[in-house]
């Protein structure tokens, strides 16, 4: 149960950070660092970060976002499927 809250929070924060950074980019405001944008996807929020990246059309020109987020998302989903099949979730 604790893991589900952590994953939900990481996904929500990754999604929101992508939207917030896009909003700031359009307005020329102070931006969120790329390291921070990668933090929550690395903590299990890659599906949310990927969704935010493509929904907000943000950071899609950078190969490490365009390929990194989706690959992380696939790896995280496969890992969750594995854990579920072993009865660990």
N, CA, C and O atoms as a MOPAC input file, in Angstrom:
PM7 MOZYME 1SCF
protein

 N      0.81900 1    -1.19700 1     0.00000 1
 C      0.00000 1     0.00000 1     0.00000 1
 C      0.86300 1     1.26200 1     0.00000 1
 O      0.54100 1     2.23600 1    -0.68100 1
 N      1.96100 1     1.24600 1     0.76400 1
 C      2.84100 1     2.41600 1     0.79400 1
 C      3.41800 1     2.69700 1    -0.58700 1
 O      3.54800 1     3.85200 1    -0.99500 1
 N      3.76400 1     1.62800 1    -1.30400 1
 C      4.36900 1     1.79400 1    -2.62600 1
 C      3.40700 1     2.44600 1    -3.60200 1
 O      3.81900 1     3.25000 1    -4.43900 1
 N      2.14300 1     2.11000 1    -3.50400 1
 C      1.18500 1     2.68200 1    -4.44900 1
 C      1.08100 1     4.19900 1    -4.26800 1
 O      0.93700 1     4.92400 1    -5.25200 1
 N      1.15100 1     4.68900 1    -3.02200 1
 C      1.12000 1     6.13000 1    -2.78300 1
 C      2.38900 1     6.80300 1    -3.29000 1
 O      2.33300 1     7.90200 1    -3.84300 1
 N      3.52100 1     6.15400 1    -3.10600 1
 C      4.78300 1     6.70200 1    -3.59300 1
 C      4.77100 1     6.80500 1    -5.11500 1
 O      5.17000 1     7.82300 1    -5.68000 1
 N      4.31300 1     5.75200 1    -5.76800 1
 C      4.26400 1     5.76000 1    -7.22900 1
 C      3.25600 1     6.77300 1    -7.75900 1
 O      3.52900 1     7.48200 1    -8.72700 1
 N      2.09500 1     6.83800 1    -7.12200 1
 C      1.08600 1     7.81000 1    -7.54700 1
 C      1.61300 1     9.23800 1    -7.37600 1
 O      1.42900 1    10.08300 1    -8.25300 1
 N      2.26300 1     9.49800 1    -6.25100 1
 C      2.81800 1    10.83000 1    -6.01500 1
 C      3.92900 1    11.17400 1    -6.98700 1
 O      3.98500 1    12.29600 1    -7.49100 1
 N      4.81500 1    10.22400 1    -7.25800 1
 C      5.91300 1    10.46200 1    -8.20300 1
 C      5.37700 1    10.74000 1    -9.59900 1
 O      5.87000 1    11.62800 1   -10.29500 1
 N      4.36500 1     9.97800 1   -10.00600 1
 C      3.77400 1    10.19300 1   -11.32400 1
 C      3.07300 1    11.54000 1   -11.41300 1
 O      3.21100 1    12.25200 1   -12.40800 1
 N      2.32700 1    11.88900 1   -10.38100 1
 C      1.62700 1    13.17700 1   -10.37200 1
 C      2.61800 1    14.34000 1   -10.38700 1
 O      2.43400 1    15.30500 1   -11.12900 1
 N      3.66200 1    14.24900 1    -9.57400 1
 C      4.64800 1    15.33200 1    -9.53100 1
 C      5.41900 1    15.44900 1   -10.84300 1
 O      5.67800 1    16.55800 1   -11.31000 1
 N      5.78500 1    14.32300 1   -11.44000 1
 C      6.48800 1    14.36700 1   -12.72800 1
 C      5.61100 1    15.02100 1   -13.79000 1
 O      6.08100 1    15.84700 1   -14.57300 1
 N      4.33600 1    14.64800 1   -13.81200 1
 C      3.38700 1    15.23000 1   -14.76600 1
 C      3.24300 1    16.73600 1   -14.54100 1
 O      3.32500 1    17.52300 1   -15.48400 1
 N      3.03000 1    17.12500 1   -13.28800 1
 C      2.84200 1    18.53800 1   -12.97300 1
 C      4.08600 1    19.37200 1   -13.23500 1
 O      3.98400 1    20.50900 1   -13.69400 1
 N      5.26000 1    18.82000 1   -12.94800 1
 C      6.49500 1    19.56500 1   -13.20600 1
 C      6.70300 1    19.81300 1   -14.69800 1
 O      7.18800 1    20.87500 1   -15.08800 1
 N      6.34300 1    18.85000 1   -15.52500 1
 C      6.46700 1    19.06500 1   -16.96600 1
 C      5.53100 1    20.18500 1   -17.41500 1
 O      5.91600 1    21.03900 1   -18.21300 1
 N      4.31000 1    20.17800 1   -16.90200 1
 C      3.36400 1    21.24000 1   -17.25100 1
 C      3.80200 1    22.59700 1   -16.73800 1
 O      3.70100 1    23.59900 1   -17.44700 1
 N      4.28700 1    22.63100 1   -15.50900 1
 C      4.74400 1    23.89000 1   -14.91700 1
 C      5.94900 1    24.44500 1   -15.67200 1
 O      6.01700 1    25.64700 1   -15.92700 1
 N      6.89200 1    23.58800 1   -16.02700 1
 C      8.07700 1    24.06200 1   -16.74200 1
 C      7.71200 1    24.55800 1   -18.13500 1
 O      8.29400 1    25.53200 1   -18.61200 1
 N      6.76400 1    23.90800 1   -18.79200 1
 C      6.30700 1    24.38000 1   -20.09900 1
 C      5.64700 1    25.74400 1   -19.96200 1
 O      5.88300 1    26.63800 1   -20.77500 1
 N      4.82100 1    25.90400 1   -18.93500 1
 C      4.15100 1    27.17200 1   -18.68600 1
 C      5.17600 1    28.28400 1   -18.48200 1
 O      5.03000 1    29.38600 1   -19.01000 1
 N      6.22300 1    27.97200 1   -17.70200 1
 C      7.27500 1    28.95300 1   -17.44900 1
 C      8.07500 1    29.24500 1   -18.71500 1
 O      8.46800 1    30.38800 1   -18.94700 1
 N      8.31600 1    28.23500 1   -19.52800 1
 C      9.08900 1    28.42100 1   -20.75800 1
 C      8.37000 1    29.36200 1   -21.71300 1
 O      9.00000 1    30.21900 1   -22.33400 1
 N      7.07700 1    29.21200 1   -21.83200 1
 C      6.29000 1    30.06000 1   -22.72800 1
 C      6.33600 1    31.51600 1   -22.27200 1
 O      6.32800 1    32.42700 1   -23.10000 1
 N      6.38300 1    31.73500 1   -20.95900 1
 C      6.37000 1    33.08900 1   -20.40800 1
 C      7.76500 1    33.66800 1   -20.17500 1
 O      7.89100 1    34.81400 1   -19.74300 1
 N      8.80200 1    32.90000 1   -20.45100 1
 C     10.16200 1    33.38900 1   -20.26000 1
 C     10.54600 1    33.51700 1   -18.80200 1
 O     11.43600 1    34.29600 1   -18.46000 1
 N      9.89200 1    32.76800 1   -17.94600 1
 C     10.14900 1    32.84300 1   -16.50300 1
 C     11.27800 1    31.89800 1   -16.11000 1
 O     11.78700 1    31.13500 1   -16.93200 1
 N     11.65600 1    31.96400 1   -14.83900 1
 C     12.65200 1    31.06200 1   -14.27600 1
 C     12.19100 1    29.63500 1   -14.49900 1
 O     11.00700 1    29.33900 1   -14.33800 1
 N     13.11100 1    28.73500 1   -14.87100 1
 C     12.75800 1    27.37400 1   -15.27300 1
 C     13.15900 1    26.34700 1   -14.23400 1
 O     13.99800 1    26.60600 1   -13.37100 1
 N     12.55300 1    25.18600 1   -14.33000 1
 C     12.87700 1    24.04300 1   -13.48700 1
 C     14.05600 1    23.32300 1   -14.15200 1
 O     14.05100 1    23.11600 1   -15.36600 1
 N     15.05300 1    22.94800 1   -13.37000 1
 C     16.24000 1    22.31300 1   -13.95400 1
 C     15.89000 1    20.93900 1   -14.53000 1
 O     14.95200 1    20.27600 1   -14.08800 1
 N     16.67000 1    20.53800 1   -15.52200 1
 C     16.44600 1    19.22600 1   -16.13200 1
 C     16.69400 1    18.10300 1   -15.13200 1
 O     16.05000 1    17.05600 1   -15.20300 1
 N     17.61200 1    18.31000 1   -14.21000 1
 C     17.85100 1    17.30400 1   -13.16800 1
 C     16.60200 1    17.10500 1   -12.31800 1
 O     16.26600 1    15.97400 1   -11.96600 1
 N     15.92000 1    18.18100 1   -11.99000 1
 C     14.69500 1    18.08200 1   -11.19700 1
 C     13.58200 1    17.43000 1   -12.02100 1
 O     12.77700 1    16.66800 1   -11.48600 1
 N     13.53900 1    17.72900 1   -13.30800 1
 C     12.52200 1    17.10600 1   -14.16100 1
 C     12.73700 1    15.59500 1   -14.26800 1
 O     11.78200 1    14.84900 1   -14.48100 1
 N     13.98300 1    15.14100 1   -14.12400 1
 C     14.28700 1    13.71500 1   -14.17800 1
 C     14.14700 1    13.02200 1   -12.82300 1
 O     14.05200 1    11.79600 1   -12.76700 1
 N     14.13400 1    13.78900 1   -11.73300 1
 C     14.12200 1    13.18700 1   -10.40000 1
 C     12.90800 1    12.29500 1   -10.16100 1
 O     13.06700 1    11.12600 1    -9.81000 1
 N     11.71500 1    12.81600 1   -10.34100 1
 C     10.52000 1    12.03400 1   -10.03100 1
 C     10.29600 1    10.87700 1   -11.00900 1
 O      9.82300 1     9.82500 1   -10.57900 1
 N     10.60600 1    11.01500 1   -12.28600 1
 C     10.54400 1     9.82700 1   -13.14400 1
 C     11.51600 1     8.72500 1   -12.69700 1
 O     11.20100 1     7.54100 1   -12.80900 1
 N     12.67400 1     9.10500 1   -12.20300 1
 C     13.60500 1     8.09200 1   -11.70900 1
 C     13.09100 1     7.41400 1   -10.44600 1
 O     13.46400 1     6.27700 1   -10.15800 1
 N     12.24100 1     8.09900 1    -9.69300 1
 C     11.68200 1     7.54800 1    -8.46300 1
 C     10.38100 1     6.78000 1    -8.70700 1
 O      9.65400 1     6.48300 1    -7.76000 1
 N     10.09000 1     6.46400 1    -9.93700 1
 C      8.90700 1     5.66400 1   -10.25300 1
 C      7.84100 1     6.41700 1   -11.01700 1
 O      6.78700 1     5.85500 1   -11.31500 1
 N      8.08600 1     7.66900 1   -11.34100 1
 C      7.07400 1     8.47500 1   -12.01500 1
 C      7.28000 1     8.66200 1   -13.50100 1
 O      6.80500 1     9.64600 1   -14.06800 1
 N      7.97200 1     7.74600 1   -14.14100 1
 C      8.23800 1     7.89100 1   -15.57400 1
 C      6.96900 1     7.86600 1   -16.42600 1
 O      6.88800 1     8.62200 1   -17.39400 1
 N      5.97000 1     7.02700 1   -16.10900 1
 C      4.74300 1     7.09300 1   -16.92500 1
 C      4.08300 1     8.47700 1   -16.86400 1
 O      3.63700 1     8.98900 1   -17.89100 1
 N      4.01700 1     9.07900 1   -15.69100 1
 C      3.44400 1    10.41800 1   -15.56300 1
 C      4.28500 1    11.47200 1   -16.26000 1
 O      3.74700 1    12.38000 1   -16.89500 1
 N      5.59800 1    11.35800 1   -16.14500 1
 C      6.48600 1    12.29300 1   -16.83100 1
 C      6.38200 1    12.17800 1   -18.33700 1
 O      6.41100 1    13.18300 1   -19.04800 1
 N      6.26300 1    10.95700 1   -18.82400 1
 C      6.12300 1    10.73300 1   -20.26500 1
 C      4.80700 1    11.31900 1   -20.76400 1
 O      4.76800 1    11.99300 1   -21.79400 1
 N      3.73100 1    11.05600 1   -20.02900 1
 C      2.43400 1    11.61100 1   -20.40200 1
 C      2.49100 1    13.14000 1   -20.41700 1
 O      1.99300 1    13.77000 1   -21.35000 1
 N      3.09200 1    13.73300 1   -19.39300 1
 C      3.20800 1    15.19000 1   -19.34100 1
 C      4.06400 1    15.74700 1   -20.46700 1
 O      3.74700 1    16.78700 1   -21.04400 1
 N      5.14600 1    15.05100 1   -20.77400 1
 C      6.03800 1    15.51200 1   -21.83100 1
 C      5.30100 1    15.58300 1   -23.16900 1
 O      5.41400 1    16.57600 1   -23.88800 1
 N      4.55400 1    14.54300 1   -23.50100 1
 C      3.86400 1    14.53100 1   -24.78900 1
 C      2.58300 1    15.36100 1   -24.77600 1
 O      2.23600 1    15.96200 1   -25.79300 1
 N      1.88200 1    15.40800 1   -23.66000 1
 C      0.65900 1    16.20200 1   -23.58000 1
 C      0.96600 1    17.69200 1   -23.66800 1
 O      0.26100 1    18.43300 1   -24.35300 1
 N      2.01500 1    18.13400 1   -22.97600 1
 C      2.37700 1    19.55100 1   -22.98000 1
 C      3.36900 1    19.89600 1   -24.09700 1
 O      3.75800 1    21.05600 1   -24.23700 1
 N      3.77800 1    18.90600 1   -24.88900 1
 C      4.76900 1    19.11200 1   -25.96400 1
 C      6.00600 1    19.81200 1   -25.41900 1
 O      6.46000 1    20.82800 1   -25.94700 1
 N      6.53200 1    19.23800 1   -24.35200 1
 C      7.65000 1    19.87300 1   -23.66400 1
 C      8.83900 1    18.92200 1   -23.58000 1
 O      8.69200 1    17.76400 1   -23.18900 1
 N     10.00300 1    19.41300 1   -23.94500 1
 C     11.26600 1    18.67900 1   -23.90500 1
 C     11.30600 1    17.52800 1   -24.90900 1
 O     12.13200 1    16.62500 1   -24.77400 1
 N     10.43900 1    17.54600 1   -25.89900 1
 C     10.41000 1    16.44700 1   -26.86600 1
 C     11.54300 1    16.54000 1   -27.88400 1
 O     11.78400 1    15.58600 1   -28.62300 1
 N     12.23900 1    17.66900 1   -27.93200 1
 C     13.35900 1    17.80300 1   -28.85900 1
 C     14.66700 1    17.26800 1   -28.27400 1
 O     15.64000 1    17.07500 1   -29.00300 1
 N     14.68900 1    17.03200 1   -26.97600 1
 C     15.87900 1    16.50800 1   -26.31400 1
 C     15.81700 1    14.97900 1   -26.32800 1
 O     14.87000 1    14.39100 1   -25.80600 1
 N     16.81800 1    14.33800 1   -26.92100 1
 C     16.77900 1    12.88200 1   -27.07200 1
 C     16.70100 1    12.17300 1   -25.73300 1
 O     16.04200 1    11.14000 1   -25.61400 1
 N     17.37400 1    12.72300 1   -24.71300 1
 C     17.38800 1    12.04800 1   -23.41700 1
 C     16.03300 1    12.12700 1   -22.72200 1
 O     15.75100 1    11.30200 1   -21.85300 1
 N     15.19100 1    13.08600 1   -23.07400 1
 C     13.81100 1    13.09000 1   -22.58100 1
 C     12.92800 1    12.24700 1   -23.49600 1
 O     12.15300 1    11.41000 1   -23.03300 1
 N     13.05900 1    12.48000 1   -24.80600 1
 C     12.20300 1    11.79500 1   -25.77600 1
 C     12.32600 1    10.28000 1   -25.69000 1
 O     11.33300 1     9.56800 1   -25.84400 1
 N     13.52000 1     9.78600 1   -25.44800 1
 C     13.73000 1     8.33200 1   -25.35000 1
 C     13.86200 1     7.86500 1   -23.90200 1
 O     13.45600 1     6.75000 1   -23.57500 1
 N     14.41900 1     8.69500 1   -23.04100 1
 C     14.65200 1     8.30500 1   -21.66200 1
 C     13.37900 1     8.08800 1   -20.86500 1
 O     13.23600 1     7.07400 1   -20.18300 1
 N     12.45200 1     9.03600 1   -20.94800 1
 C     11.20600 1     8.90200 1   -20.18600 1
 C     10.40900 1     7.66900 1   -20.61900 1
 O     10.00700 1     6.88000 1   -19.76300 1
 N     10.17000 1     7.47700 1   -21.91600 1
 C      9.40400 1     6.28300 1   -22.30300 1
 C     10.11300 1     4.97200 1   -21.94800 1
 O      9.45900 1     4.01400 1   -21.53500 1
 N     11.43300 1     4.91700 1   -22.10300 1
 C     12.15100 1     3.69000 1   -21.74500 1
 C     12.07700 1     3.42200 1   -20.24700 1
 O     11.90600 1     2.28000 1   -19.82100 1
 N     12.20800 1     4.48100 1   -19.45100 1
 C     12.04000 1     4.33500 1   -18.00500 1
 C     10.62500 1     3.87200 1   -17.66800 1
 O     10.43800 1     3.02100 1   -16.79800 1
 N      9.64500 1     4.42200 1   -18.34800 1
 C      8.24700 1     4.05700 1   -18.09200 1
 C      8.01400 1     2.58000 1   -18.39200 1
 O      7.37800 1     1.87900 1   -17.60500 1
 N      8.52100 1     2.11000 1   -19.51900 1
 C      8.36400 1     0.70100 1   -19.87200 1
 C      9.05500 1    -0.17800 1   -18.83600 1
 O      8.49200 1    -1.18000 1   -18.39700 1
 N     10.26200 1     0.18900 1   -18.44600 1
 C     10.99800 1    -0.59200 1   -17.44900 1
 C     10.24500 1    -0.62300 1   -16.12200 1
 O     10.16100 1    -1.67100 1   -15.48300 1
 N      9.70200 1     0.51100 1   -15.70800 1
 C      8.98300 1     0.56100 1   -14.43800 1
 C      7.68800 1    -0.24900 1   -14.49000 1
 O      7.34100 1    -0.93500 1   -13.52800 1
 N      6.98200 1    -0.16700 1   -15.60400 1
 C      5.74400 1    -0.94700 1   -15.74500 1
 C      6.04800 1    -2.43900 1   -15.75700 1
 O      5.34800 1    -3.21900 1   -15.11200 1
 N      7.08400 1    -2.84000 1   -16.48300 1
 C      7.47000 1    -4.25800 1   -16.50100 1
 C      7.89900 1    -4.73400 1   -15.11500 1
 O      7.60000 1    -5.86200 1   -14.72500 1
 N      8.59200 1    -3.88300 1   -14.37900 1
 C      9.00700 1    -4.23500 1   -13.03100 1
 C      7.79600 1    -4.41200 1   -12.11400 1
 O      7.76300 1    -5.33100 1   -11.29600 1
 N      6.81100 1    -3.53800 1   -12.25100 1
 C      5.58700 1    -3.67000 1   -11.45700 1
 C      4.82700 1    -4.94700 1   -11.81200 1
 O      4.29000 1    -5.62000 1   -10.93300 1
 N      4.78600 1    -5.26900 1   -13.08500 1
 C      4.13500 1    -6.52100 1   -13.51800 1
 C      4.86700 1    -7.71200 1   -12.91600 1
 O      4.23800 1    -8.65500 1   -12.43500 1
 N      6.19000 1    -7.67000 1   -12.94200 1
 C      6.99300 1    -8.74200 1   -12.35100 1
 C      6.70700 1    -8.88400 1   -10.85900 1
 O      6.47900 1    -9.99000 1   -10.36900 1
 N      6.72000 1    -7.75800 1   -10.13800 1
 C      6.45500 1    -7.80500 1    -8.70000 1
 C      5.05500 1    -8.33000 1    -8.41300 1
 O      4.85600 1    -9.10100 1    -7.47300 1
 N      4.09700 1    -7.91700 1    -9.21200 1
 C      2.71600 1    -8.38000 1    -9.02700 1
 C      2.62100 1    -9.88700 1    -9.24600 1
 O      1.91400 1   -10.58300 1    -8.51700 1
 N      3.34000 1   -10.39100 1   -10.26200 1
 C      3.28100 1   -11.82100 1   -10.55400 1
 C      3.94400 1   -12.65500 1    -9.45100 1
 O      3.59900 1   -13.82100 1    -9.26000 1
 N      4.88000 1   -12.06500 1    -8.73900 1
 C      5.55900 1   -12.75800 1    -7.65500 1
 C      4.85000 1   -12.56900 1    -6.30600 1
 O      5.28500 1   -13.10300 1    -5.28600 1
 N      3.75700 1   -11.80300 1    -6.31900 1
 C      3.00700 1   -11.56900 1    -5.09000 1
 C      3.65400 1   -10.58300 1    -4.14800 1
 O      3.36800 1   -10.58400 1    -2.95000 1
 N      4.52300 1    -9.74200 1    -4.67200 1
 C      5.24100 1    -8.77800 1    -3.82500 1
 C      4.48900 1    -7.45200 1    -3.71600 1
 O      4.87000 1    -6.59100 1    -2.92300 1
 N      3.44300 1    -7.28000 1    -4.49200 1
 C      2.65900 1    -6.04000 1    -4.41600 1
 C      1.28900 1    -6.32100 1    -3.85100 1
 O      0.48000 1    -5.40400 1    -3.70800 1

